[in-house]
């Protein structure tokens, strides 16, 4: 039985088409960070500013006594 390099069944990809991606699929490329990262950074920045403001009020209250 001889080896055939091409497929005998029509509709199946050849050996040359096996290397190429299917034409209907798109390659996923992540070129921007997830949205949750921005929300987390925003919360951390706001929390840090609130903490610093509260500490400033405590320092002011301690100095005025």
C-alpha beads as a LAMMPS data file, in Angstrom:
LAMMPS data file: protein, C-alpha beads

65 atoms
64 bonds

1 atom types
1 bond types

-500.0 500.0 xlo xhi
-500.0 500.0 ylo yhi
-500.0 500.0 zlo zhi

Masses

1 110.0

Atoms # bond

1 1 1 0.000 0.000 0.000
2 1 1 1.688 3.261 -1.119
3 1 1 1.815 6.342 1.114
4 1 1 -0.069 9.335 -0.246
5 1 1 0.980 12.828 0.762
6 1 1 -2.401 14.303 -0.176
7 1 1 -5.695 13.335 1.366
8 1 1 -8.038 11.222 -0.728
9 1 1 -11.219 12.521 0.922
10 1 1 -12.520 15.769 -0.579
11 1 1 -13.130 18.567 1.878
12 1 1 -10.234 17.655 4.175
13 1 1 -7.245 20.010 4.251
14 1 1 -4.054 19.155 2.397
15 1 1 -0.671 19.050 4.055
16 1 1 0.019 22.599 2.771
17 1 1 -3.217 23.930 4.304
18 1 1 -2.461 22.361 7.695
19 1 1 0.184 25.009 8.453
20 1 1 -2.119 27.951 7.695
21 1 1 -4.826 28.968 10.198
22 1 1 -8.433 28.492 9.121
23 1 1 -9.741 31.551 7.249
24 1 1 -12.752 32.027 9.517
25 1 1 -10.837 32.142 12.817
26 1 1 -9.168 35.314 14.075
27 1 1 -6.025 35.307 16.163
28 1 1 -6.604 36.774 19.640
29 1 1 -4.069 39.430 20.540
30 1 1 -4.306 41.121 23.936
31 1 1 -2.876 44.579 23.430
32 1 1 -4.512 46.398 26.344
33 1 1 -4.776 45.566 30.051
34 1 1 -8.038 44.250 31.474
35 1 1 -10.632 46.780 32.575
36 1 1 -10.557 45.567 36.188
37 1 1 -6.964 46.743 36.495
38 1 1 -7.991 50.371 35.943
39 1 1 -10.778 50.078 38.528
40 1 1 -8.393 48.581 41.091
41 1 1 -5.765 51.286 40.554
42 1 1 -8.448 53.994 40.841
43 1 1 -9.665 52.556 44.155
44 1 1 -6.101 52.346 45.513
45 1 1 -5.353 55.948 44.529
46 1 1 -8.566 57.277 46.085
47 1 1 -8.032 55.231 49.260
48 1 1 -4.464 56.512 49.568
49 1 1 -5.585 60.135 49.224
50 1 1 -8.345 59.653 51.799
51 1 1 -5.872 58.062 54.214
52 1 1 -3.390 60.911 53.788
53 1 1 -6.136 63.501 54.300
54 1 1 -7.293 61.757 57.484
55 1 1 -3.720 61.623 58.806
56 1 1 -3.320 65.335 58.049
57 1 1 -6.478 66.083 60.060
58 1 1 -5.095 64.029 62.961
59 1 1 -1.777 65.898 62.828
60 1 1 -3.603 69.231 62.746
61 1 1 -5.798 68.213 65.697
62 1 1 -2.747 67.085 67.700
63 1 1 -0.878 70.345 67.059
64 1 1 -3.766 72.585 68.071
65 1 1 -4.140 70.983 71.512

Bonds

1 1 1 2
2 1 2 3
3 1 3 4
4 1 4 5
5 1 5 6
6 1 6 7
7 1 7 8
8 1 8 9
9 1 9 10
10 1 10 11
11 1 11 12
12 1 12 13
13 1 13 14
14 1 14 15
15 1 15 16
16 1 16 17
17 1 17 18
18 1 18 19
19 1 19 20
20 1 20 21
21 1 21 22
22 1 22 23
23 1 23 24
24 1 24 25
25 1 25 26
26 1 26 27
27 1 27 28
28 1 28 29
29 1 29 30
30 1 30 31
31 1 31 32
32 1 32 33
33 1 33 34
34 1 34 35
35 1 35 36
36 1 36 37
37 1 37 38
38 1 38 39
39 1 39 40
40 1 40 41
41 1 41 42
42 1 42 43
43 1 43 44
44 1 44 45
45 1 45 46
46 1 46 47
47 1 47 48
48 1 48 49
49 1 49 50
50 1 50 51
51 1 51 52
52 1 52 53
53 1 53 54
54 1 54 55
55 1 55 56
56 1 56 57
57 1 57 58
58 1 58 59
59 1 59 60
60 1 60 61
61 1 61 62
62 1 62 63
63 1 63 64
64 1 64 65
